[in-house]
């Protein structure tokens, strides 16, 4: 039952993500993915972030909070994925949803010294007014293909094996 509920939830997220209109840039040429543009957020911690460098990469956007035990427990898996697949064109981006923002996230990022960037969500994103929509539970993740489009999404902690298979498939495209 839980697996079917998860499948329905993923299907709903993907369907809603597909309903968003991609705005055009001046001159009628499509600009960067709206999902990548949503990652133009400030970062904290030792790993720098420039959202424009994500284009052409497979990106795992993981929504997280410091108070969320499953989110913290998932960090070693995310680090292992970044270490293994980063050289092949993969990037993990952690988006902190803590309401206190950088005040809470900066010390956490410095303490954990993650090998991927930790971004600070803004109020608009926390209210579900971004391309990712409402994030109803944490952890939540979106896997973006090389074009910056959602290729997978889930809530809860995903296994290393399942995530790595999805990443490998997108890297081969």
Residue, then its C-alpha position, 0 to 999 in steps of 0.5 A: x500500500x505504501x509503495x502505491x501511495x508513493x507512486x501516486x504521489x510521484x505521478x502527481x508531482x510529475x504531472x503538476x511539474x509538467x503543467x508549468x509554462x516555460x517562460x521565453x527569454x527575449x527574442x523567442x528563444x527558451x531560456x534556462x529551465x525554470x527549475x534551474x532558475x529557482x536555484x538562484x538562491x544564496x548559499x551557506x557553507x564551504x561549497x560555492x554555488x552558481x545556478x548557471x553552472x548547472x545547465x547540462x548536468x543531471x541535478x538532484x535537488x534535495x529539500x531539507x531542514x536541520x530539524x528533520x532527522x530523516x533529512x540529516x540521516x540522508x546526508x551521507x547518501x547524498x555525499x556518496x552520490x556526489x563523490x561517485x557521479x560528480x565527475x560524470x556531470x552530476x550535482x547534488x544541491x541541498x535546499x534548506x527549508x528552515x524558517x530561520x534561513x541562514x541563521x540556522x543553516x550557516x552553522x549547520x553547513x559549516x559543521x557538516x562541510x558537505x561536498x555539495x552546495x547548501x542553498x537557503x530557500x526564500x519565503x516564496x519557495x517555502x510557501x510553494x510559489x516556485x517551479x517545484x510547487x509546495x513541498x508538503x513533507x521533508x525530505x523531498x527530492x527532484x531529479x532534473x535531467x541535463x535539460x533541467x526538466x524533472x525526470x523523477x521526484x519523491x518524498x522520504x529517504x530514497x536508497x543509494x541503489x535506487x537513486x544511483x540507478x536513476x542518476x546513471x540512466x540520466x547520465x547515459x542520455 
